[in-house]
């Protein structure tokens, strides 16, 4: 495969992304936007210290984020390491909230293909509805697009019915040209979602990166007819940032994309800010972080 | 995913109306002429309403200057000029810095009034017009004590009294472009704002009062074309600076021929925006949108002639059309509006005439569907393809949200087509190849060439035209030259 890089102009894309950050989202639009954002959250815990107890608490939070505000929907999914998938699956039973698992040597992806496939199989067998894999940045940066693609195809084969989200880890790719190119490789290889980041790198779902990936999705979907979703992960820690990402989606892909089936926000800390901002639209006052449980 | 049965949430999300409040605006019902540092009634007592083009409602009554008022303004400016020029350079600078800061302080109010009076989206008056107007005063305040370094290390002297006529598309910004360099160089100025948009210039007069600018240094004389024509024909003025249409510019030049009055003209355009096949196409599409739909296309340097390389024509048009359909047209005061109202009934008619000509001549027209208010002057963003270089819409300035698309095959053809115009104000080049950008830029007959961007303005950069787009430069050190004479 000969690499032909697309052109993305850094200044232009960042200007456009920043401009869309100035949309004024107030009153009912803010309430609806926050509810929508909550419904798209992949509530995540990816720590060495994760235990079944912590995961069960997080699941309870995901199913009913704010017992005092019943109009707030459940989140989209709970995202954990493969070891804890079974726990999460059990805790989420009957709630409609999906169980997602990172796999394939998350977050660095520096393990053999066999290990990646084994990791994926484990998670799927434990009941994961969604697999969040990482691409091999080592192969991508060395120019080996074929291997990047083959790995995604192989993982997809091992996913069975589970949806595959492909993490590009954009902070490690070095340019918007690379982000766009990697997005196309992932979609051609069969990704159901493309996702910005692991949350473990220096930067995450910056507005520019999100816009480049959304434009890639728009062009790919238009050409192939196959719908691919988008997940912004890493660095989206405030309601303002979350709503900015939704504006990018709305004005790049259109309203039909504004559903948790197509858009996700991967985060651990944004949920409580969304709840606090929602409560503020109701009460007119900013609450305290203690008003909502951490998990 | 499309097979997913998850129907827990079905949340519709649209932006709620987000109108900028106009409650804080302190507009008077009536504005006089700004003369001798005060607001005064015109000699013949003529007041005319200025209306909001988005609602057709009157906003305030504004005095129109007659011949006697112009003569009085010239006397006042003449008297003030030697004292103004004799001030220490740094003292003149202080006044300009003060004006710049006051514009910043009153920026929210100025933005709302600019939008009410002219119809442009608040997003633009807030983010572009007002900050840039302040930036121009800051920039030229900095030059006031460094004039000789701005003009080739020569000793310079002011020209005297300058008459300045500005258009309605960027009312305050054009006033700043004209006044700031004139004052920095030690001239006094008589400014005539446009007939349909006098209000921010009158607020600028209030700012001049607040800054304690000596009387006579700035006079503001609203009026129509006749007022401008009378100002131009004033024998005791040393220089005329005009921004507006080529037809009026021609008339001014004829009137001043053979006189000692200096002249700079910034006129119309039919600027080429050239998209090469190796461009970053999504950003090029943004640039096309910004080039032609910014300020409803009421921009002299608008990228109204879009030249697309044939190999990417269909792809670019597809992306452009999709992008155009997401433009939000409507209430200019709404912070989420992208395209506002057409400035006047007269301008709307001019646009409609040219668009009808485009259809008659056989070009393919596409206009976005959008809900528009019942009252006011509106024209939805429009795209013409299959345009031939001979069509009127490829030749004449439309000055509205209408883009005409032509194609080219090679770089040489792009240059030839871009230059095949009686205008030469601006151009855009979209390519990822640096060498190509420089080659094309140096071959284009245009005063401003943007690469991989469009309609970006900065007080440090010179702006002005070739051919029938006028002569003289505004902005940066080049913008000092038209306001001084070289002494030694």
Interface residues (C-beta under 8 A of the other chain):
Chain A: X6 X7 X8 X9 X11 X12 X13 X15 X16 X22 X23 X24 X25 X26 X27 X28 X29 X30 X32 X33 X35 X36 X39 X73 X74 X96 X163 X192 X215 X227 X229 X246 X250 X251 X255 X258 X259 X260 X261 X262
Chain B: X1 X2 X4 X6 X8 X9 X10 X11 X12 X13 X14 X15 X16 X18 X123 X127 X278 X279 X280 X281 X282 X283 X286 X287 X326 X335 X336 X432 X452 X453
